[in-house]
Amino acid sequence: MKKTTKDPYNELHKLSYQTSLLTGISGLIGWDQETMMPSGAACIRAEQCQALAGIIHDKKTSKTFKTALSKLIDLESGKLIVKGLKAPQIAAVKAWARDFNKEMALPKKFVEEFTKLTSQSMMIWERAKKEDAFQSFAPYLDRIISMNREKAELVGYKNHPYDALMDDYEPRITTADVETLFSGLKKTLTPMIKKIGSKKPIDDSFLFGKFAAEKQLEFGHKILDSMGYEMSKGRLDQSSHPFSSAAHPTDSRITTRIHPTSLMSNISAILHEGGHALYEMGLPIEHYGSPLGEAASFGIHESQSRFFETRIGLSKPFWTHFLPLLQKTFKGPLEKVSLDTFYKAINRVEPSLIRIEADEVTYNLHIVLRFELEKALIEGKLKVRDLPEAWNAKMKEYFGIIPESNREGCLQDIHWSMGAFGYFPSYALGNIYASHLFLGFEKDHSDWESKVANGDLHFIKEWLNSQVYSHGRQFTSKDLLEKATNRTLSSDAFNEYLLGKYKSL
């Protein structure tokens, strides 16, 4: 009998596929924890998460996986061993090797402990936020910061421990890169905010009132349907903090937060999380389990959510179609509002306490604030007990307002309870990436405004699928964006967009 030669790439993919199945299961119990899990199950859920994290870590660092990977690439030098791979496969192998080396740097005990801690912490954070009790969350945050410092040391870094943490979300970006970027953003945004603040405020009072939760969800479903979100492969539920969670391209779920008196809160969340979900749904199923079936980076992921939330969802063409539908859904004062009046109202610039409800101009300063606090916490220059005071001081410095409670201040975001230090810069990068990406979109679809005004959004999903979704992690963020636009990546497109739009408003 003739021996069959095994394909080393496919053998590695099969091993990785099994790990991805377990990661998907872990994501599902995380989704359940945030949406439907009874509060009394918090302790056992933390143990379940811990157990799964250990199993997944074992698989990712097993001798079997290392042997299979080593047939393709030298793990020390990064030099390819096997020949005949296509360009996407080469990129996948390099990504696998990078991930393996990082995973190997973390002991199983550390991974399990960190997972259990953050699972417990998220429940504590939720209660602390409701009760405005920062002191009950502080000990957990202190441990999370300590473990993030330890993680940075285990993984290694050249210049700053925060570099190692950001690398999980936006590979190859450094603290120095972000500091330079954010310094430029502050120089552009600060005078812009002051200039807008000197003008007569736009009346947006009709966006606030009593809006039934069931009708808000009904309207949210209409938006998702128009975007091309397939309910047969997803769900829309409610949580204390909106999020997107995907276990597979055929299972990509989102949540929203219903604000009973703020109309745009849910709409913005739906567009934002819907953008995330479309990315996950669009990843190539045939590559599930490999880097080619994963998102390029968290910055690219955020560009997809902000693309829909701001560039489309805050545009006049979008509301040319959706305002009449909104007025039918919520009768009353809203029925008398003109398109121009509504468009100006939803784009009102005003410093606010809550990041996810911030306007396009002030939004990035919220990210700058969090980045600076995170960096100080990791460096040890800021103690957890002093965080509320430091938060309020920066809110006054950047926005001229101070939260009346920690619920509206340092407890508003879930990310620190998740242990996600290094995540926040990806939000600002997402805005920059989305505007850069829009250059290519406008070039390919010069008639986008008329299509959107007619309620057609599916072509946007199709364009993003060809330019972003279908590539997985084949390209770096920078290369992916430059490929889609044929232009060197910079923040110019974002700055020009903001200045042009808000000058006219």
C-alpha positions as CSV (number, residue, x, y, z in Angstrom):
1,M,0.0,0.0,0.0
2,K,1.3,3.4,-0.9
3,K,1.9,5.8,2.0
4,T,0.0,9.0,1.9
5,T,2.0,12.1,2.6
6,K,0.4,14.4,5.2
7,D,0.2,18.1,4.4
8,P,1.9,19.8,7.4
9,Y,-0.1,23.0,7.0
10,N,-3.5,21.2,7.0
11,E,-2.3,19.1,10.0
12,L,-1.6,22.3,11.9
13,H,-4.9,23.8,10.9
14,K,-6.8,20.7,12.2
15,L,-5.1,21.1,15.6
16,S,-5.8,24.8,15.7
17,Y,-9.4,24.2,14.6
18,Q,-10.0,22.2,17.8
19,T,-8.6,25.0,19.9
20,S,-10.8,27.5,18.2
21,L,-13.9,25.4,19.0
22,L,-13.0,25.6,22.7
23,T,-12.3,29.3,22.4
24,G,-15.7,29.7,20.9
25,I,-17.3,27.8,23.8
26,S,-15.4,30.1,26.2
27,G,-16.8,33.1,24.4
28,L,-20.3,31.7,24.7
29,I,-20.2,31.3,28.4
30,G,-18.8,34.8,28.6
31,W,-21.7,36.1,26.6
32,D,-24.1,34.2,28.9
33,Q,-22.5,35.7,31.9
34,E,-23.2,39.2,30.6
35,T,-26.7,38.6,29.4
36,M,-28.7,35.7,31.0
37,M,-26.7,34.1,33.7
38,P,-28.3,34.2,37.2
39,S,-26.2,36.4,39.5
40,G,-25.9,33.5,42.0
41,A,-23.9,31.5,39.4
42,A,-21.0,33.9,39.4
43,C,-18.7,31.8,41.5
44,I,-19.1,28.6,39.5
45,R,-18.9,30.5,36.3
46,A,-15.5,31.9,37.3
47,E,-14.3,28.3,37.9
48,Q,-15.7,27.2,34.6
49,C,-13.9,30.0,32.8
50,Q,-10.7,29.1,34.7
51,A,-11.0,25.4,33.7
52,L,-11.6,26.2,30.0
53,A,-8.7,28.7,29.9
54,G,-6.3,26.0,31.2
55,I,-7.5,23.5,28.7
56,I,-7.2,26.0,25.8
57,H,-3.7,27.0,27.0
58,D,-2.6,23.4,27.2
59,K,-3.7,22.8,23.6
60,K,-2.1,26.0,22.3
61,T,1.3,25.1,23.9
62,S,1.1,21.3,23.6
63,K,4.1,19.3,22.2
64,T,1.8,18.1,19.4
65,F,1.1,21.6,18.3
66,K,4.7,22.7,18.7
67,T,5.9,19.7,16.6
68,A,3.3,20.4,13.8
69,L,4.3,24.1,13.8
70,S,8.0,23.4,13.8
71,K,7.6,21.4,10.5
72,L,6.6,24.7,8.9
73,I,8.7,27.4,10.6
74,D,11.8,27.7,12.9
75,L,10.3,29.1,16.1
76,E,13.5,30.8,17.1
77,S,14.5,32.5,13.9
78,G,11.1,32.8,12.3
79,K,12.5,31.3,9.1
80,L,10.1,29.2,7.0
81,I,11.1,25.6,6.6
82,V,8.5,24.2,4.3
83,K,8.3,25.2,0.7
84,G,5.4,25.7,-1.7
85,L,3.0,27.6,0.6
86,K,0.9,30.4,-0.9
87,A,1.2,34.0,0.4
88,P,-1.9,33.8,2.7
89,Q,-0.6,30.5,4.2
90,I,2.8,32.0,4.8
91,A,1.2,34.9,6.6
92,A,-0.9,32.4,8.7
93,V,2.2,30.3,9.7
94,K,4.1,33.4,10.8
95,A,1.0,34.5,12.8
96,W,0.7,31.1,14.4
97,A,4.4,31.2,15.4
98,R,4.0,34.6,16.9
99,D,1.0,33.6,18.9
100,F,2.6,30.3,20.0
101,N,5.7,32.1,21.4
102,K,3.6,34.6,23.3
103,E,1.4,31.8,24.7
104,M,4.5,29.8,25.8
105,A,5.7,32.8,27.8
106,L,2.6,32.6,30.0
107,P,2.5,29.7,32.6
108,K,-0.8,27.8,32.7
109,K,-1.3,28.7,36.3
110,F,-1.0,32.4,35.4
111,V,-3.6,32.0,32.6
112,E,-6.0,30.2,34.8
113,E,-5.7,32.6,37.7
114,F,-6.1,35.7,35.5
115,T,-9.1,34.2,33.8
116,K,-10.8,33.4,37.1
117,L,-9.9,36.8,38.5
118,T,-11.4,38.7,35.6
119,S,-14.6,36.6,35.5
120,Q,-15.2,37.4,39.2
121,S,-14.1,41.0,38.6
122,M,-16.7,41.6,35.9
123,M,-19.5,40.7,38.3
124,I,-18.1,42.8,41.1
125,W,-17.7,45.7,38.7
126,E,-21.3,45.5,37.5
127,R,-22.5,45.6,41.1
128,A,-20.1,48.4,42.0
129,K,-21.3,50.5,39.1
130,K,-24.9,50.1,40.1
131,E,-24.2,50.9,43.7
132,D,-21.6,53.6,42.9
133,A,-19.2,51.7,45.2
134,F,-15.7,52.0,43.8
135,Q,-14.2,50.7,47.1
136,S,-15.7,47.2,46.5
137,F,-14.2,47.0,43.0
138,A,-10.8,48.5,43.9
139,P,-9.2,45.3,45.4
140,Y,-10.0,43.4,42.2
141,L,-8.7,46.2,40.0
142,D,-5.5,46.3,42.1
143,R,-4.9,42.5,41.5
144,I,-5.7,42.9,37.8
145,I,-3.1,45.6,37.4
146,S,-0.5,43.6,39.3
147,M,-1.2,40.6,37.0
148,N,-1.0,42.8,33.9
149,R,2.5,44.0,35.1
150,E,3.5,40.4,35.6
151,K,2.2,39.5,32.1
152,A,4.2,42.2,30.5
153,E,7.4,40.9,32.2
154,L,6.6,37.3,31.2
155,V,5.9,38.2,27.5
156,G,8.7,40.8,27.4
157,Y,9.1,44.2,25.9
158,K,11.8,46.6,24.7
159,N,10.9,50.0,26.1
160,H,7.7,50.0,28.2
161,P,5.6,47.3,29.9
162,Y,2.5,48.8,28.3
163,D,3.9,47.9,24.9
164,A,3.5,44.2,25.7
165,L,-0.1,44.8,26.7
166,M,-1.1,46.7,23.6
167,D,0.5,44.1,21.4
168,D,-2.4,41.8,22.3
169,Y,-4.8,44.2,20.6
170,E,-2.8,46.1,18.0
171,P,0.4,44.2,17.1
172,R,3.6,46.0,16.7
173,I,2.4,49.4,18.0
174,T,4.3,51.0,20.9
175,T,3.5,53.3,23.7
176,A,5.7,55.9,22.1
177,D,3.7,55.6,18.8
178,V,0.4,56.1,20.7
179,E,1.8,59.1,22.7
180,T,2.9,60.8,19.5
181,L,-0.5,60.1,17.8
182,F,-2.5,61.3,20.9
183,S,-0.4,64.4,21.2
184,G,-1.4,65.3,17.6
185,L,-5.0,64.5,18.3
186,K,-5.1,66.8,21.3
187,K,-3.5,69.6,19.3
188,T,-6.2,69.2,16.6
189,L,-9.2,68.5,18.9
190,T,-8.7,70.8,21.8
191,P,-9.0,74.1,19.9
192,M,-11.8,72.6,17.7
193,I,-13.8,71.8,20.8
194,K,-13.3,75.2,22.3
195,K,-14.3,76.9,19.0
196,I,-17.5,74.8,18.7
197,G,-18.2,75.5,22.4
198,S,-18.2,79.2,21.7
199,K,-21.1,78.9,19.2
200,K,-24.8,78.8,20.0
201,P,-25.6,75.2,21.1
202,I,-27.7,73.1,18.7
203,D,-31.1,72.2,20.0
204,D,-31.3,68.4,20.5
205,S,-34.0,68.3,23.2
206,F,-36.3,66.2,21.0
207,L,-33.8,63.3,21.2
208,F,-34.6,63.0,24.9
209,G,-37.9,61.9,26.4
210,K,-39.7,58.6,27.0
211,F,-38.9,56.0,24.4
212,A,-40.3,52.5,25.0
213,A,-37.7,49.8,25.2
214,E,-39.6,47.4,23.0
215,K,-39.9,50.0,20.2
216,Q,-36.2,50.9,20.5
217,L,-35.4,47.2,20.0
218,E,-37.8,47.0,17.1
219,F,-36.1,49.9,15.4
220,G,-32.7,48.4,16.2
221,H,-33.7,45.3,14.3
222,K,-34.6,47.3,11.3
223,I,-31.1,48.9,11.2
224,L,-29.4,45.5,11.6
225,D,-31.5,44.0,8.8
226,S,-30.6,46.9,6.5
227,M,-26.9,46.4,7.3
228,G,-27.0,42.8,6.3
229,Y,-26.9,41.3,9.8
230,E,-28.4,37.8,9.6
231,M,-30.5,37.0,12.6
232,S,-30.2,33.3,11.7
233,K,-26.5,33.7,12.6
234,G,-26.9,36.2,15.5
235,R,-28.8,37.6,18.3
236,L,-29.6,41.0,19.8
237,D,-29.8,41.1,23.6
238,Q,-29.3,43.6,26.4
239,S,-26.4,44.0,28.8
240,S,-25.0,46.7,31.1
241,H,-22.3,47.5,28.5
242,P,-22.9,46.9,24.8
243,F,-20.6,44.3,23.2
244,S,-20.2,41.9,20.3
245,S,-19.3,38.2,20.8
246,A,-18.6,35.7,18.1
247,A,-17.9,32.0,18.4
248,H,-17.9,31.4,14.6
249,P,-19.0,33.3,11.4
250,T,-22.3,31.5,11.8
251,D,-22.7,32.6,15.5
252,S,-22.0,36.3,16.0
253,R,-24.1,37.9,18.7
254,I,-24.4,41.5,19.9
255,T,-25.9,43.3,22.8
256,T,-27.2,46.8,23.3
257,R,-28.1,49.0,26.3
258,I,-31.5,50.6,26.3
259,H,-31.5,54.1,27.7
260,P,-35.2,54.9,28.5
261,T,-34.8,58.6,27.8
262,S,-32.0,58.9,25.2
263,L,-33.0,57.9,21.7
264,M,-29.6,57.8,20.1
265,S,-27.9,55.7,22.8
266,N,-29.4,52.4,21.5
267,I,-29.1,53.4,17.9
268,S,-25.4,54.2,18.2
269,A,-24.8,50.9,20.0
270,I,-26.7,48.9,17.4
271,L,-24.7,50.4,14.6
272,H,-21.4,50.0,16.5
273,E,-21.8,46.5,17.6
274,G,-23.5,45.5,14.3
275,G,-20.3,46.7,12.5
276,H,-18.2,44.4,14.8
277,A,-20.6,41.5,14.1
278,L,-20.5,41.9,10.3
279,Y,-16.8,41.6,10.4
280,E,-17.0,38.3,12.3
281,M,-19.7,37.0,10.1
282,G,-17.6,37.9,7.0
283,L,-14.5,36.1,8.1
284,P,-13.9,33.1,5.7
285,I,-15.4,29.9,7.2
286,E,-13.0,27.7,5.3
287,H,-10.1,29.3,7.3
288,Y,-11.9,29.1,10.7
289,G,-9.3,27.8,13.2
290,S,-6.4,29.6,11.4
291,P,-5.2,33.2,11.5
292,L,-6.8,33.6,8.1
293,G,-10.1,33.2,9.8
294,E,-9.4,35.8,12.5
295,A,-9.7,39.6,12.5
296,A,-6.6,41.6,11.6
297,S,-6.4,43.5,14.9
298,F,-8.7,45.2,17.4
299,G,-7.9,48.5,15.8
300,I,-9.3,47.2,12.5
301,H,-12.2,45.7,14.4
302,E,-13.0,49.1,15.9
303,S,-12.7,50.7,12.4
304,Q,-15.6,48.5,11.3
305,S,-17.8,49.5,14.2
306,R,-17.0,53.2,13.8
307,F,-17.4,53.0,10.0
308,F,-21.0,52.1,10.5
309,E,-21.7,54.1,13.6
310,T,-20.2,57.4,12.5
311,R,-19.4,57.6,8.8
312,I,-22.7,56.0,7.9
313,G,-24.9,56.3,10.9
314,L,-24.3,60.0,11.5
315,S,-24.6,60.9,7.8
316,K,-27.5,62.8,6.3
317,P,-28.1,60.2,3.6
318,F,-28.6,57.5,6.3
319,W,-31.3,59.5,8.0
320,T,-32.9,60.5,4.7
321,H,-34.1,57.0,4.7
322,F,-34.4,56.2,8.4
323,L,-35.8,59.4,9.9
324,P,-39.3,58.7,8.4
325,L,-39.2,55.2,9.9
326,L,-38.1,56.5,13.2
327,Q,-40.9,59.1,13.2
328,K,-43.4,56.3,12.5
329,T,-42.0,54.2,15.4
330,F,-42.0,57.1,17.9
331,K,-44.9,59.4,17.3
332,G,-45.1,62.8,19.0
333,P,-42.7,65.8,18.9
334,L,-40.3,63.8,16.7
335,E,-42.8,63.7,13.9
336,K,-42.4,67.5,13.3
337,V,-38.6,67.5,13.1
338,S,-37.1,68.1,9.7
339,L,-34.2,66.1,8.3
340,D,-31.8,69.1,8.6
341,T,-32.8,69.8,12.2
342,F,-32.4,66.1,13.1
343,Y,-29.0,65.8,11.4
344,K,-27.6,68.8,13.2
345,A,-29.0,67.5,16.6
346,I,-27.4,64.0,16.3
347,N,-24.1,65.7,15.4
348,R,-24.1,68.2,18.3
349,V,-20.7,68.6,19.9
350,E,-20.8,68.9,23.6
351,P,-18.4,67.5,26.3
352,S,-20.1,64.6,28.0
353,L,-19.3,62.2,30.8
354,I,-20.0,58.9,29.0
355,R,-17.6,57.7,26.3
356,I,-20.0,55.5,24.4
357,E,-22.4,58.4,24.1
358,A,-19.7,61.0,23.1
359,D,-19.8,62.9,19.8
360,E,-17.2,62.3,17.1
361,V,-15.1,65.3,18.1
362,T,-14.8,64.7,21.8
363,Y,-14.8,60.9,21.6
364,N,-11.0,60.5,21.1
365,L,-10.2,62.6,24.2
366,H,-12.0,60.0,26.2
367,I,-9.6,57.5,24.9
368,V,-6.6,59.8,25.6
369,L,-7.8,60.1,29.2
370,R,-8.0,56.3,29.6
371,F,-4.7,55.7,27.9
372,E,-2.9,58.1,30.2
373,L,-4.5,56.7,33.3
374,E,-3.8,53.1,32.2
375,K,-0.2,53.9,31.6
376,A,0.2,55.6,35.0
377,L,-1.4,52.6,36.7
378,I,0.9,50.1,35.0
379,E,3.9,52.2,35.8
380,G,2.9,52.4,39.4
381,K,2.8,56.2,39.3
382,L,-1.0,56.1,40.0
383,K,-2.5,54.0,42.8
384,V,-5.9,52.4,42.4
385,R,-7.2,54.2,45.5
386,D,-6.4,57.5,43.8
387,L,-8.0,56.6,40.5
388,P,-11.4,58.4,41.0
389,E,-9.6,61.7,41.9
390,A,-7.2,61.3,38.9
391,W,-10.1,60.5,36.6
392,N,-12.1,63.6,37.7
393,A,-9.1,65.8,37.3
394,K,-8.5,64.7,33.7
395,M,-12.2,65.1,33.0
396,K,-12.0,68.7,34.1
397,E,-8.8,69.3,32.2
398,Y,-10.1,67.8,28.9
399,F,-13.8,68.5,29.0
400,G,-14.4,71.1,31.7
401,I,-16.8,68.8,33.5
402,I,-16.6,66.6,36.6
403,P,-18.6,63.4,37.2
404,E,-21.0,63.6,40.2
405,S,-20.4,59.9,40.8
406,N,-17.9,57.2,40.0
407,R,-20.7,55.4,38.1
408,E,-20.3,58.2,35.5
409,G,-16.6,58.3,36.0
410,C,-14.0,55.6,36.4
411,L,-16.6,52.8,36.8
412,Q,-18.4,53.4,33.5
413,D,-16.4,51.0,31.3
414,I,-16.2,47.2,31.7
415,H,-12.8,46.9,30.1
416,W,-10.6,47.1,33.3
417,S,-12.7,44.5,35.0
418,M,-12.0,42.3,32.0
419,G,-8.3,42.8,32.5
420,A,-8.1,44.4,29.1
421,F,-5.3,46.9,29.7
422,G,-3.9,48.1,26.4
423,Y,-7.3,47.8,24.6
424,F,-8.4,51.5,24.7
425,P,-5.9,52.9,22.2
426,S,-7.6,50.7,19.6
427,Y,-10.7,52.8,19.8
428,A,-8.9,55.9,18.7
429,L,-7.0,53.9,16.0
430,G,-10.4,52.6,14.9
431,N,-11.6,56.1,14.1
432,I,-8.4,56.9,12.2
433,Y,-8.5,53.6,10.3
434,A,-12.2,54.0,9.5
435,S,-11.6,57.4,7.9
436,H,-8.6,56.2,6.0
437,L,-10.7,53.2,4.8
438,F,-13.5,55.5,3.7
439,L,-11.1,57.1,1.1
440,G,-11.1,53.8,-0.8
441,F,-14.8,53.3,-0.2
442,E,-15.7,56.7,-1.7
443,K,-13.5,56.1,-4.7
444,D,-15.1,52.8,-5.5
445,H,-18.6,54.0,-4.7
446,S,-18.9,57.7,-5.6
447,D,-22.7,57.2,-5.5
448,W,-22.8,55.9,-2.0
449,E,-24.9,58.8,-0.7
450,S,-27.8,58.1,-3.1
451,K,-27.7,54.4,-2.4
452,V,-27.7,54.9,1.4
453,A,-30.5,57.5,1.1
454,N,-32.6,54.8,-0.5
455,G,-32.0,52.4,2.4
456,D,-29.4,50.3,0.6
457,L,-26.6,49.3,3.0
458,H,-25.8,45.9,1.7
459,F,-23.2,47.2,-0.8
460,I,-21.2,48.6,2.1
461,K,-21.0,45.2,3.7
462,E,-19.9,43.7,0.3
463,W,-17.2,46.3,-0.1
464,L,-15.9,45.8,3.4
465,N,-16.0,42.0,2.8
466,S,-13.7,42.3,-0.2
467,Q,-11.3,44.8,1.4
468,V,-11.2,43.7,5.0
469,Y,-13.2,40.6,6.1
470,S,-12.0,38.2,3.5
471,H,-8.3,38.7,4.3
472,G,-8.3,37.6,8.0
473,R,-4.8,38.2,9.4
474,Q,-3.0,37.9,6.1
475,F,-1.9,41.6,6.3
476,T,-0.9,43.9,9.1
477,S,-3.4,46.7,9.9
478,K,-1.2,49.2,8.0
479,D,-0.8,47.0,4.9
480,L,-4.5,46.1,4.9
481,L,-5.5,49.8,4.9
482,E,-3.0,50.9,2.4
483,K,-4.0,48.0,0.1
484,A,-7.7,49.2,0.3
485,T,-6.9,52.8,-0.5
486,N,-3.6,52.9,-2.4
487,R,-2.6,55.6,0.1
488,T,-0.1,55.8,2.9
489,L,-1.7,55.4,6.3
490,S,-2.0,58.6,8.3
491,S,-4.5,60.5,10.5
492,D,-5.0,63.1,7.8
493,A,-8.2,61.6,6.5
494,F,-9.7,61.6,10.0
495,N,-8.7,65.2,10.7
496,E,-9.9,66.4,7.3
497,Y,-13.2,64.7,7.8
498,L,-13.9,66.2,11.2
499,L,-12.8,69.7,10.2
500,G,-14.8,69.6,7.0
501,K,-18.0,68.2,8.6
502,Y,-18.1,70.3,11.7
503,K,-17.1,73.6,10.0
504,S,-20.3,73.4,8.0
505,L,-22.3,72.4,11.1
